[in-house]
Amino acid sequence: MSAVYHLVTEPELFAGIGASHYSPARLAEDGFVHCCGDRASTLAVARDYFAAAPAPVFLLELDPARLDAPLVFEAPAPLPGAPTAHLASADEFPHVYGPIALRAIAGAGRLERTGGGFGWPAGFAPLGESLGKALAARLAAGEARSLAALRRLRRDSSRGLRRAPGRLVLEIGQSLVASGAPGARVLGSELVLHHPTALSVLRVADARRLAGRLESWSDVDVFGCAISGQALRDGRLPESEILRWARSRDLFWRRAALVSTVPLNVRAQGGAGDARRTLRICRALVSDREDLVVKALSWALRALAERDPAAVRRFVAAQRAALAPRVLREVGNKLRTGRKNP
């Protein structure tokens, strides 16, 4: 059977995603999910019902073979008081009598507005990728220029996605990071960080995609504190992967290895203290003289000093000849005074 299509605004889509199914707002009232069977009827319904919608409109491509609720083609059931021009586009419309299984969503795309109507999406992408692109488009349009606005968008998005499966949220985050839109790395990383299950299903390949192209210290620090360090702490990223980054020719990946130890030790980031793993990673980079790596090494040791100052003193004493002067100075200050620069 050919695909069927469901129209929904972006906010309604976010709000309707659950752990395994998508349930539109009208399902409880109507008893079924309104769908369309072809391009012509879909665009006709979009013109009648969504022309005045202020939010972006999504088109979900559904695979009937993957639905776990009955799909019935039957006479249209227009909403009371709604325009009826679309009724001329088809004699029957598909209705799904139950929530839509997420695995039945073969793809999603945003409808493009064309005057008073809509154009068909240029293509369909997996749901997570499409939702990430939609958020990236809002960022590119300037919706969240300040950090406060970005954090509001993150909180609103997190509320909408709180019941979504963790893997879908990982895909949204990866799509955001790949977009390169202003603020997209912060938004994508924090959506993953603040989701109930996303980090618990993260794999090494997911972490690499959430890193994307690391091109600045801020890129690294967002990734290291929100993603890789959390995953290292919880056993989702193996220590061997972090040590592989420490051997990279890319200075940003080397910095990422060190920054990933910070959540092991900082209480505000969930750290309980982990001298063994922290110092093993630090030891791999004691002789590195790239400025951003030196600064990260100082940060990593100072974070551990809050938890295990004796271990840091022993490490500094053993590695004194190899450590950069900045590290000796800042870590020494931290151990003596509790501050980086007294």
Contacts in CASP RR format, 6 or more apart in sequence:
PFRMAT RR
TARGET T0000
AUTHOR 0000-0000-0000
METHOD contacts of the structure
MODEL  1
MSAVYHLVTEPELFAGIGASHYSPARLAEDGFVHCCGDRASTLAVARDYF
AAAPAPVFLLELDPARLDAPLVFEAPAPLPGAPTAHLASADEFPHVYGPI
ALRAIAGAGRLERTGGGFGWPAGFAPLGESLGKALAARLAAGEARSLAAL
RRLRRDSSRGLRRAPGRLVLEIGQSLVASGAPGARVLGSELVLHHPTALS
VLRVADARRLAGRLESWSDVDVFGCAISGQALRDGRLPESEILRWARSRD
LFWRRAALVSTVPLNVRAQGGAGDARRTLRICRALVSDREDLVVKALSWA
LRALAERDPAAVRRFVAAQRAALAPRVLREVGNKLRTGRKNP
1 64 0 8 1.000
1 65 0 8 1.000
2 37 0 8 1.000
2 38 0 8 1.000
2 64 0 8 1.000
3 37 0 8 1.000
3 61 0 8 1.000
3 62 0 8 1.000
3 63 0 8 1.000
3 64 0 8 1.000
3 106 0 8 1.000
4 35 0 8 1.000
4 36 0 8 1.000
4 37 0 8 1.000
4 62 0 8 1.000
4 64 0 8 1.000
4 71 0 8 1.000
4 94 0 8 1.000
4 96 0 8 1.000
5 35 0 8 1.000
5 36 0 8 1.000
5 37 0 8 1.000
5 42 0 8 1.000
5 59 0 8 1.000
5 60 0 8 1.000
5 61 0 8 1.000
5 62 0 8 1.000
6 24 0 8 1.000
6 33 0 8 1.000
6 34 0 8 1.000
6 35 0 8 1.000
6 36 0 8 1.000
6 59 0 8 1.000
6 60 0 8 1.000
6 62 0 8 1.000
6 96 0 8 1.000
6 100 0 8 1.000
7 34 0 8 1.000
7 36 0 8 1.000
7 42 0 8 1.000
7 45 0 8 1.000
7 46 0 8 1.000
7 49 0 8 1.000
7 50 0 8 1.000
7 57 0 8 1.000
7 58 0 8 1.000
7 59 0 8 1.000
7 60 0 8 1.000
7 111 0 8 1.000
8 24 0 8 1.000
8 57 0 8 1.000
8 58 0 8 1.000
8 60 0 8 1.000
9 50 0 8 1.000
9 53 0 8 1.000
9 55 0 8 1.000
9 56 0 8 1.000
9 57 0 8 1.000
9 58 0 8 1.000
10 55 0 8 1.000
10 56 0 8 1.000
10 57 0 8 1.000
10 58 0 8 1.000
10 134 0 8 1.000
11 55 0 8 1.000
12 24 0 8 1.000
12 25 0 8 1.000
13 22 0 8 1.000
13 58 0 8 1.000
13 60 0 8 1.000
13 131 0 8 1.000
14 131 0 8 1.000
14 157 0 8 1.000
14 160 0 8 1.000
14 161 0 8 1.000
15 25 0 8 1.000
15 160 0 8 1.000
16 22 0 8 1.000
16 23 0 8 1.000
16 24 0 8 1.000
16 25 0 8 1.000
16 160 0 8 1.000
17 102 0 8 1.000
17 160 0 8 1.000
17 161 0 8 1.000
17 163 0 8 1.000
17 164 0 8 1.000
17 168 0 8 1.000
18 102 0 8 1.000
18 163 0 8 1.000
18 164 0 8 1.000
18 165 0 8 1.000
19 163 0 8 1.000
19 164 0 8 1.000
19 165 0 8 1.000
20 101 0 8 1.000
20 102 0 8 1.000
20 165 0 8 1.000
21 99 0 8 1.000
21 100 0 8 1.000
21 101 0 8 1.000
21 102 0 8 1.000
22 60 0 8 1.000
22 99 0 8 1.000
22 100 0 8 1.000
22 102 0 8 1.000
22 105 0 8 1.000
23 98 0 8 1.000
23 99 0 8 1.000
23 100 0 8 1.000
24 33 0 8 1.000
24 34 0 8 1.000
26 34 0 8 1.000
27 33 0 8 1.000
27 98 0 8 1.000
27 99 0 8 1.000
30 77 0 8 1.000
31 97 0 8 1.000
31 98 0 8 1.000
32 72 0 8 1.000
32 95 0 8 1.000
32 96 0 8 1.000
32 97 0 8 1.000
32 98 0 8 1.000
33 95 0 8 1.000
33 96 0 8 1.000
33 97 0 8 1.000
33 98 0 8 1.000
33 99 0 8 1.000
33 100 0 8 1.000
34 45 0 8 1.000
34 77 0 8 1.000
34 93 0 8 1.000
34 95 0 8 1.000
35 62 0 8 1.000
35 71 0 8 1.000
35 93 0 8 1.000
35 94 0 8 1.000
35 95 0 8 1.000
35 96 0 8 1.000
36 42 0 8 1.000
36 45 0 8 1.000
36 90 0 8 1.000
36 93 0 8 1.000
36 94 0 8 1.000
37 90 0 8 1.000
37 93 0 8 1.000
37 94 0 8 1.000
38 90 0 8 1.000
39 120 0 8 1.000
40 89 0 8 1.000
40 90 0 8 1.000
41 86 0 8 1.000
41 89 0 8 1.000
41 90 0 8 1.000
41 93 0 8 1.000
42 59 0 8 1.000
42 120 0 8 1.000
43 117 0 8 1.000
43 118 0 8 1.000
43 119 0 8 1.000
43 120 0 8 1.000
44 85 0 8 1.000
44 86 0 8 1.000
44 88 0 8 1.000
44 89 0 8 1.000
45 86 0 8 1.000
45 89 0 8 1.000
46 57 0 8 1.000
46 59 0 8 1.000
46 111 0 8 1.000
46 117 0 8 1.000
46 118 0 8 1.000
47 83 0 8 1.000
47 85 0 8 1.000
47 86 0 8 1.000
47 116 0 8 1.000
47 117 0 8 1.000
47 118 0 8 1.000
48 82 0 8 1.000
48 83 0 8 1.000
48 84 0 8 1.000
48 85 0 8 1.000
48 86 0 8 1.000
49 79 0 8 1.000
49 82 0 8 1.000
49 83 0 8 1.000
49 86 0 8 1.000
50 57 0 8 1.000
50 111 0 8 1.000
50 118 0 8 1.000
51 116 0 8 1.000
51 117 0 8 1.000
56 110 0 8 1.000
56 111 0 8 1.000
56 134 0 8 1.000
56 137 0 8 1.000
57 110 0 8 1.000
57 111 0 8 1.000
57 118 0 8 1.000
58 108 0 8 1.000
58 109 0 8 1.000
58 110 0 8 1.000
58 111 0 8 1.000
58 130 0 8 1.000
58 134 0 8 1.000
59 108 0 8 1.000
59 109 0 8 1.000
59 110 0 8 1.000
59 111 0 8 1.000
59 120 0 8 1.000
59 121 0 8 1.000
59 124 0 8 1.000
60 100 0 8 1.000
60 105 0 8 1.000
60 107 0 8 1.000
60 108 0 8 1.000
60 109 0 8 1.000
60 127 0 8 1.000
61 105 0 8 1.000
61 106 0 8 1.000
61 107 0 8 1.000
61 108 0 8 1.000
61 109 0 8 1.000
61 124 0 8 1.000
62 96 0 8 1.000
62 100 0 8 1.000
62 104 0 8 1.000
62 105 0 8 1.000
62 106 0 8 1.000
63 104 0 8 1.000
63 105 0 8 1.000
63 106 0 8 1.000
64 71 0 8 1.000
64 104 0 8 1.000
66 101 0 8 1.000
66 103 0 8 1.000
66 104 0 8 1.000
66 106 0 8 1.000
67 96 0 8 1.000
67 100 0 8 1.000
67 101 0 8 1.000
67 104 0 8 1.000
68 101 0 8 1.000
68 104 0 8 1.000
69 96 0 8 1.000
69 97 0 8 1.000
69 98 0 8 1.000
69 99 0 8 1.000
69 100 0 8 1.000
69 101 0 8 1.000
70 96 0 8 1.000
70 97 0 8 1.000
70 98 0 8 1.000
71 94 0 8 1.000
71 95 0 8 1.000
71 96 0 8 1.000
71 97 0 8 1.000
72 94 0 8 1.000
72 95 0 8 1.000
72 97 0 8 1.000
73 92 0 8 1.000
73 93 0 8 1.000
73 94 0 8 1.000
73 95 0 8 1.000
74 92 0 8 1.000
74 93 0 8 1.000
74 95 0 8 1.000
75 91 0 8 1.000
75 92 0 8 1.000
75 93 0 8 1.000
76 86 0 8 1.000
76 87 0 8 1.000
76 90 0 8 1.000
76 92 0 8 1.000
76 93 0 8 1.000
77 93 0 8 1.000
77 95 0 8 1.000
78 84 0 8 1.000
78 86 0 8 1.000
78 87 0 8 1.000
102 127 0 8 1.000
102 165 0 8 1.000
102 168 0 8 1.000
105 127 0 8 1.000
106 124 0 8 1.000
107 124 0 8 1.000
107 125 0 8 1.000
107 126 0 8 1.000
107 127 0 8 1.000
107 130 0 8 1.000
108 124 0 8 1.000
108 125 0 8 1.000
108 126 0 8 1.000
108 127 0 8 1.000
108 128 0 8 1.000
108 130 0 8 1.000
108 131 0 8 1.000
109 121 0 8 1.000
109 123 0 8 1.000
109 124 0 8 1.000
109 125 0 8 1.000
109 130 0 8 1.000
110 121 0 8 1.000
110 130 0 8 1.000
110 133 0 8 1.000
110 134 0 8 1.000
110 137 0 8 1.000
111 118 0 8 1.000
111 119 0 8 1.000
111 120 0 8 1.000
111 121 0 8 1.000
112 118 0 8 1.000
112 119 0 8 1.000
112 121 0 8 1.000
112 122 0 8 1.000
113 119 0 8 1.000
124 130 0 8 1.000
125 133 0 8 1.000
126 171 0 8 1.000
127 168 0 8 1.000
127 171 0 8 1.000
128 168 0 8 1.000
128 171 0 8 1.000
128 172 0 8 1.000
128 175 0 8 1.000
129 171 0 8 1.000
129 172 0 8 1.000
129 174 0 8 1.000
129 175 0 8 1.000
130 175 0 8 1.000
131 168 0 8 1.000
131 172 0 8 1.000
131 175 0 8 1.000
132 171 0 8 1.000
132 172 0 8 1.000
132 173 0 8 1.000
132 175 0 8 1.000
132 176 0 8 1.000
132 179 0 8 1.000
133 175 0 8 1.000
133 179 0 8 1.000
135 153 0 8 1.000
135 157 0 8 1.000
135 172 0 8 1.000
135 176 0 8 1.000
135 184 0 8 1.000
135 187 0 8 1.000
135 188 0 8 1.000
136 175 0 8 1.000
136 176 0 8 1.000
136 179 0 8 1.000
136 180 0 8 1.000
136 181 0 8 1.000
136 184 0 8 1.000
137 181 0 8 1.000
138 144 0 8 1.000
138 153 0 8 1.000
139 150 0 8 1.000
139 153 0 8 1.000
139 179 0 8 1.000
139 181 0 8 1.000
139 182 0 8 1.000
139 183 0 8 1.000
139 184 0 8 1.000
139 187 0 8 1.000
140 179 0 8 1.000
140 181 0 8 1.000
140 182 0 8 1.000
142 182 0 8 1.000
143 149 0 8 1.000
143 153 0 8 1.000
144 150 0 8 1.000
144 152 0 8 1.000
144 153 0 8 1.000
144 183 0 8 1.000
144 187 0 8 1.000
145 182 0 8 1.000
150 183 0 8 1.000
150 186 0 8 1.000
150 187 0 8 1.000
151 190 0 8 1.000
153 187 0 8 1.000
154 186 0 8 1.000
154 187 0 8 1.000
154 188 0 8 1.000
154 190 0 8 1.000
154 191 0 8 1.000
154 194 0 8 1.000
157 187 0 8 1.000
157 191 0 8 1.000
158 190 0 8 1.000
158 191 0 8 1.000
158 194 0 8 1.000
158 195 0 8 1.000
161 168 0 8 1.000
161 169 0 8 1.000
161 172 0 8 1.000
161 191 0 8 1.000
161 195 0 8 1.000
162 195 0 8 1.000
162 196 0 8 1.000
164 195 0 8 1.000
165 197 0 8 1.000
166 195 0 8 1.000
166 196 0 8 1.000
166 197 0 8 1.000
166 198 0 8 1.000
166 200 0 8 1.000
166 201 0 8 1.000
167 198 0 8 1.000
167 201 0 8 1.000
169 191 0 8 1.000
169 192 0 8 1.000
169 195 0 8 1.000
169 197 0 8 1.000
169 198 0 8 1.000
170 192 0 8 1.000
170 198 0 8 1.000
170 201 0 8 1.000
170 202 0 8 1.000
170 206 0 8 1.000
170 210 0 8 1.000
172 188 0 8 1.000
172 191 0 8 1.000
173 187 0 8 1.000
173 188 0 8 1.000
173 189 0 8 1.000
173 191 0 8 1.000
173 192 0 8 1.000
173 210 0 8 1.000
174 206 0 8 1.000
174 209 0 8 1.000
174 210 0 8 1.000
176 184 0 8 1.000
176 185 0 8 1.000
176 187 0 8 1.000
176 188 0 8 1.000
176 191 0 8 1.000
177 184 0 8 1.000
177 185 0 8 1.000
177 188 0 8 1.000
177 189 0 8 1.000
177 209 0 8 1.000
177 210 0 8 1.000
177 211 0 8 1.000
177 212 0 8 1.000
178 209 0 8 1.000
178 212 0 8 1.000
185 219 0 8 1.000
185 222 0 8 1.000
185 223 0 8 1.000
186 222 0 8 1.000
188 210 0 8 1.000
189 210 0 8 1.000
189 222 0 8 1.000
189 223 0 8 1.000
189 226 0 8 1.000
189 227 0 8 1.000
190 226 0 8 1.000
191 198 0 8 1.000
192 198 0 8 1.000
192 199 0 8 1.000
192 202 0 8 1.000
192 210 0 8 1.000
192 226 0 8 1.000
192 227 0 8 1.000
193 199 0 8 1.000
193 226 0 8 1.000
193 227 0 8 1.000
193 230 0 8 1.000
199 227 0 8 1.000
199 230 0 8 1.000
199 231 0 8 1.000
199 234 0 8 1.000
199 236 0 8 1.000
200 234 0 8 1.000
200 236 0 8 1.000
202 227 0 8 1.000
202 231 0 8 1.000
202 236 0 8 1.000
202 237 0 8 1.000
203 236 0 8 1.000
204 237 0 8 1.000
204 238 0 8 1.000
204 241 0 8 1.000
207 227 0 8 1.000
207 228 0 8 1.000
207 231 0 8 1.000
207 236 0 8 1.000
207 237 0 8 1.000
207 241 0 8 1.000
210 223 0 8 1.000
210 227 0 8 1.000
211 223 0 8 1.000
211 227 0 8 1.000
211 228 0 8 1.000
211 256 0 8 1.000
213 219 0 8 1.000
214 220 0 8 1.000
214 223 0 8 1.000
214 250 0 8 1.000
214 252 0 8 1.000
214 253 0 8 1.000
214 256 0 8 1.000
215 252 0 8 1.000
216 252 0 8 1.000
217 252 0 8 1.000
217 255 0 8 1.000
217 292 0 8 1.000
217 295 0 8 1.000
219 252 0 8 1.000
220 252 0 8 1.000
220 255 0 8 1.000
220 256 0 8 1.000
220 259 0 8 1.000
220 292 0 8 1.000
220 296 0 8 1.000
221 259 0 8 1.000
223 256 0 8 1.000
223 259 0 8 1.000
224 256 0 8 1.000
224 259 0 8 1.000
224 260 0 8 1.000
224 262 0 8 1.000
224 263 0 8 1.000
225 259 0 8 1.000
225 262 0 8 1.000
225 263 0 8 1.000
225 269 0 8 1.000
228 237 0 8 1.000
228 242 0 8 1.000
228 256 0 8 1.000
228 259 0 8 1.000
228 260 0 8 1.000
229 237 0 8 1.000
229 259 0 8 1.000
229 260 0 8 1.000
229 261 0 8 1.000
229 262 0 8 1.000
229 263 0 8 1.000
229 264 0 8 1.000
229 269 0 8 1.000
230 236 0 8 1.000
230 263 0 8 1.000
230 269 0 8 1.000
231 237 0 8 1.000
232 239 0 8 1.000
232 242 0 8 1.000
232 260 0 8 1.000
232 261 0 8 1.000
232 263 0 8 1.000
232 264 0 8 1.000
232 277 0 8 1.000
233 263 0 8 1.000
233 264 0 8 1.000
233 270 0 8 1.000
233 271 0 8 1.000
233 274 0 8 1.000
237 260 0 8 1.000
239 277 0 8 1.000
239 280 0 8 1.000
239 281 0 8 1.000
242 257 0 8 1.000
242 260 0 8 1.000
242 261 0 8 1.000
242 281 0 8 1.000
243 257 0 8 1.000
243 280 0 8 1.000
243 281 0 8 1.000
243 284 0 8 1.000
245 253 0 8 1.000
245 254 0 8 1.000
245 256 0 8 1.000
245 257 0 8 1.000
245 260 0 8 1.000
246 254 0 8 1.000
246 257 0 8 1.000
246 258 0 8 1.000
246 281 0 8 1.000
246 284 0 8 1.000
246 285 0 8 1.000
247 284 0 8 1.000
248 254 0 8 1.000
248 257 0 8 1.000
251 290 0 8 1.000
251 292 0 8 1.000
251 293 0 8 1.000
252 292 0 8 1.000
254 285 0 8 1.000
254 288 0 8 1.000
254 290 0 8 1.000
254 293 0 8 1.000
255 290 0 8 1.000
255 292 0 8 1.000
255 293 0 8 1.000
255 296 0 8 1.000
257 281 0 8 1.000
257 284 0 8 1.000
257 285 0 8 1.000
258 281 0 8 1.000
258 282 0 8 1.000
258 285 0 8 1.000
258 293 0 8 1.000
258 296 0 8 1.000
258 297 0 8 1.000
258 299 0 8 1.000
258 300 0 8 1.000
259 296 0 8 1.000
259 299 0 8 1.000
259 300 0 8 1.000
260 281 0 8 1.000
261 274 0 8 1.000
261 277 0 8 1.000
261 278 0 8 1.000
261 281 0 8 1.000
261 282 0 8 1.000
261 300 0 8 1.000
261 303 0 8 1.000
261 304 0 8 1.000
262 269 0 8 1.000
262 299 0 8 1.000
262 300 0 8 1.000
262 303 0 8 1.000
263 269 0 8 1.000
263 270 0 8 1.000
263 271 0 8 1.000
264 271 0 8 1.000
264 272 0 8 1.000
264 273 0 8 1.000
264 274 0 8 1.000
264 277 0 8 1.000
264 278 0 8 1.000
264 303 0 8 1.000
264 304 0 8 1.000
265 271 0 8 1.000
265 273 0 8 1.000
265 274 0 8 1.000
265 278 0 8 1.000
265 303 0 8 1.000
265 304 0 8 1.000
265 306 0 8 1.000
265 307 0 8 1.000
265 308 0 8 1.000
266 303 0 8 1.000
266 306 0 8 1.000
267 306 0 8 1.000
271 307 0 8 1.000
272 307 0 8 1.000
273 304 0 8 1.000
273 307 0 8 1.000
273 308 0 8 1.000
275 304 0 8 1.000
275 307 0 8 1.000
275 308 0 8 1.000
275 311 0 8 1.000
275 312 0 8 1.000
278 300 0 8 1.000
278 301 0 8 1.000
278 303 0 8 1.000
278 304 0 8 1.000
279 304 0 8 1.000
279 311 0 8 1.000
279 315 0 8 1.000
281 300 0 8 1.000
282 297 0 8 1.000
282 300 0 8 1.000
282 301 0 8 1.000
282 315 0 8 1.000
283 315 0 8 1.000
283 319 0 8 1.000
285 293 0 8 1.000
285 297 0 8 1.000
286 297 0 8 1.000
286 319 0 8 1.000
286 322 0 8 1.000
286 323 0 8 1.000
287 322 0 8 1.000
288 294 0 8 1.000
288 297 0 8 1.000
289 324 0 8 1.000
294 324 0 8 1.000
294 326 0 8 1.000
294 327 0 8 1.000
295 326 0 8 1.000
297 323 0 8 1.000
297 324 0 8 1.000
297 327 0 8 1.000
298 326 0 8 1.000
298 327 0 8 1.000
298 330 0 8 1.000
298 331 0 8 1.000
298 340 0 8 1.000
301 312 0 8 1.000
301 315 0 8 1.000
301 316 0 8 1.000
301 327 0 8 1.000
301 331 0 8 1.000
301 334 0 8 1.000
302 330 0 8 1.000
302 331 0 8 1.000
302 334 0 8 1.000
302 340 0 8 1.000
304 311 0 8 1.000
304 312 0 8 1.000
305 312 0 8 1.000
305 331 0 8 1.000
305 334 0 8 1.000
305 335 0 8 1.000
305 338 0 8 1.000
309 335 0 8 1.000
312 331 0 8 1.000
312 335 0 8 1.000
313 335 0 8 1.000
316 323 0 8 1.000
316 328 0 8 1.000
316 331 0 8 1.000
316 332 0 8 1.000
316 335 0 8 1.000
320 328 0 8 1.000
330 340 0 8 1.000
330 341 0 8 1.000
333 339 0 8 1.000
333 340 0 8 1.000
333 341 0 8 1.000
333 342 0 8 1.000
334 340 0 8 1.000
336 342 0 8 1.000
END
